[in-house]
Amino acid sequence: MTRPRVIIPARFAASASALRYAALVTARALSAAVLRAGAEPLAVHPDSPDDLEQRFGFADGVLLPGGGDLDPGCYGQRILSDTVYDVDAEQDLFDLAVAEWALATGRPLFAVCRGLHVVNVALGGTLEQDMGPGAHRDLVHGITTCEGPMTVSCFHHQRIATLGRGLSPIAFAKDRTIEAVRAVSARGWFLGVQWHPEDTAHTDPAQQRLFAEFAAACQTRSASTLPPSQVAPTWQ
């Protein structure tokens, strides 16, 4: 069986080992988790958002990964905190366009950390620019889902403030941070998580299962014709 093809927008990097100039990178653990799940991870170059169908019409799914902060201007604010970091207008424009394209075409979409923020903003939501002392940086903690507790690995200092159109929270941290969302009217499989499942997926079956369910949805594009309640992650 041919592996489903999952595009992952690469991140701009100032440098990388063995390269002489600036680089495009993706998290090795993220790519490995997709590969273990039976899909083929394909890092793609962030460029003009005008020809996404021409470039990515072959894709069976989209994974929006973590990364730096979105420019608050994307959600109608100015920078309010000096902790906002690694803002890149080109990256923002591309990621937002990819999120909108995936949702519009019914591609299975898995959004991780910054990826969740991108989807939320693409749908008209806003972010809390800095969580202050309660920031979830390098934090392994428990969350509550509809099926009970789950332990997750987080690295973020921002979180959803107001939800984007059609998004519904399905998991929370003790401090009421929204840890996962689904899209009520999504045309295909969709999950957005605030944590980094790739951090522990190699040892935690619950985290790897998220990649497996995503890969399965990518394998059967017919999932995009099912009602959202039938294509949502099983632990909802």
Beta strands, then each sheet from edge to edge (+ up, - down):
strand 1: 5-9
strand 2: 11-13
strand 3: 23-25
strand 4: 40-44
strand 5: 61-64
strand 6: 109-112
strand 7: 126-128
strand 8: 136-145
strand 9: 148-156
strand 10: 159-162
strand 11: 167-173
strand 12: 178-183
strand 13: 190-193
sheet 1: 4+ 1+ 5+ 6+ 13+ 12- 11+ 8- 9+
sheet 2: 2+ 3-
sheet 3: 7+ 10-
end
